[in-house]
Amino acid sequence: MIIPCIDLMDGRVVQLVQGREKVLERSTEEMLEQFRGFEQIQVIDLDSAMNRGSNGPLVEYIARQVKARVGGGVRTIRRALELVAQGAYRVIVGTAAFSYDGPNLSFLRELSAAIGAEKITIALDSKNGKIVTNGWKQETAFSARDVLALVEPYCSGFLCTYVDKEGMMQGTDLGWFESLRRATGHEIIAAGGITTLEDIEALTRLNIHCAIGMSIYTGRLPLDALREMNAVRASG
């Protein structure tokens, strides 16, 4: 499945290179219209993720309009409960799920008890082989492979972002995603550097979903072709 991405900053839909340089800016209404016909949309509140504010009203608006996977700054049980009440299909948790040394299992237990493990997607944002948190600014001491088995009981899937290639449209690391696929039977959503239809086809063969931003916003990947790929997958 192909999942278009809406990243929010300062009340606008943006695309960043490496989580830092803003290169594109759009309105929420424009992107919701363009993404009409996609089964799901991924929504990340970048301001919340970076501890520099919130786009809460926009997140709520989107979650009430479409089937949305929502993340960015979900650091409390209360916020996760709010998102579920607003209609979020999945709640994406990253920073709060980890400390420097490993998973924050007490938080994950409490979260899964509160909203159900089936509603939780854990973000395994990885750079230089290590999971990064706090808006990709803080590197931990462990890799995604190190923690998969430990956190599986508390979620239904993983958003695996290959940060090294995020927003650069230079392709992604298919070998990394394949290694993660071998390590878990949970749902995997790939992100970071997915640039071509061949990238998508390769990930789909691995039974991995694709969350795509920059390549869509720049027109590198045409929306009609992506809708068609989703339709073929759904029918087959």
Long-range contacts (C-beta under 8 A, 24 or more apart in sequence): 1-39, 1-40, 1-209, 1-210, 1-230, 1-233, 2-38, 2-200, 2-209, 2-210, 2-212, 2-226, 2-229, 2-230, 3-38, 3-40, 3-41, 3-42, 3-69, 3-189, 3-209, 3-210, 3-211, 3-212, 4-31, 4-35, 4-38, 4-41, 4-42, 4-211, 4-212, 4-213, 4-216, 4-223, 4-226, 5-41, 5-42, 5-43, 5-44, 5-191, 5-211, 5-212, 5-213, 5-216, 6-31, 6-32, 6-35, 6-41, 6-42, 6-43, 6-44, 6-62, 7-43, 7-44, 7-46, 7-213, 8-43, 8-44, 8-45, 8-46, 8-47, 8-55, 8-58, 8-59, 8-72, 9-46, 9-47, 9-55, 10-47, 10-53, 10-55, 11-55, 11-58, 14-46, 15-167, 15-213, 15-214, 15-217, 16-46, 16-166, 16-167, 17-166, 17-167, 17-168, 17-214, 18-136, 18-163, 18-166, 18-167, 18-168, 19-135, 19-136, 19-163, 19-166, 19-167, 23-167, 23-214, 24-214, 24-217, 24-218, 26-217, 28-58, 28-61, 28-62, 32-62, 32-65, 32-66, 34-223, 35-66, 35-223, 37-227, 38-226, 38-227, 38-230, 39-67, 39-230, 39-234, 40-66, 40-67, 40-68, 40-69, 40-89, 41-66, 41-67, 41-68, 41-69, 42-68, 42-69, 42-70, 42-71, 42-92, 42-159, 42-189, 42-191, 42-211, 43-68, 43-69, 43-70, 43-71, 43-72, 44-70, 44-71, 44-72, 44-92, 45-70, 45-71, 45-72, 45-73, 46-72, 46-135, 47-72, 47-73, 48-72, 48-73, 48-74, 49-73, 49-94, 49-95, 49-134, 49-135, 50-134, 50-135, 50-137, 51-134, 51-135, 59-83, 59-86, 60-86, 63-87, 63-88, 69-121, 69-159, 69-189, 71-121, 71-123, 71-159, 77-110, 77-111, 77-114, 80-111, 80-114, 80-115, 80-120, 81-114, 81-115, 84-115, 84-119, 88-119, 89-119, 90-119, 90-120, 90-121, 90-156, 90-157, 91-115, 91-119, 91-120, 91-121, 92-121, 92-122, 92-123, 92-159, 93-120, 93-121, 93-122, 93-123, 93-155, 94-122, 94-123, 94-125, 94-133, 94-159, 95-133, 95-134, 95-135, 97-122, 97-123, 97-151, 98-131, 98-133, 98-140, 98-147, 99-140, 100-138, 100-140, 100-141, 101-140, 101-141, 101-142, 102-140, 102-141, 102-142, 102-146, 102-147, 102-150, 103-147, 103-150, 103-151, 105-150, 105-151, 105-154, 108-151, 108-154, 108-155, 109-154, 111-154, 112-153, 112-154, 112-155, 117-153, 117-154, 117-155, 117-156, 118-156, 119-156, 120-154, 120-155, 120-156, 121-155, 121-156, 121-157, 121-158, 121-159, 121-187, 121-189, 122-151, 122-154, 122-155, 122-157, 122-158, 122-159, 123-158, 123-159, 123-161, 124-148, 124-158, 124-159, 124-160, 124-161, 124-180, 125-159, 125-161, 125-163, 126-160, 126-161, 126-162, 126-163, 126-164, 126-176, 127-163, 127-164, 128-164, 132-163, 136-163, 144-180, 145-179, 145-180, 145-183, 148-180, 148-183, 148-184, 148-186, 149-183, 149-184, 152-184, 152-186, 155-186, 156-186, 156-187, 157-186, 157-187, 157-188, 157-189, 158-184, 158-186, 158-187, 158-188, 158-189, 159-189, 159-191, 159-211, 160-188, 160-189, 160-190, 160-191, 161-191, 161-192, 162-190, 162-191, 162-192, 162-193, 163-192, 164-192, 164-193, 165-192, 165-193, 166-191, 166-192, 166-193, 167-213, 167-214, 168-193, 168-214, 169-193, 169-195, 169-214, 169-215, 169-218, 169-220, 170-195, 171-195, 171-196, 171-199, 172-199, 174-199, 174-202, 174-203, 177-203, 177-206, 177-208, 178-206, 181-206, 181-207, 181-208, 195-220, 195-221, 196-220, 196-221, 197-221, 197-225, 197-229, 200-226, 200-229, 204-229, 204-233
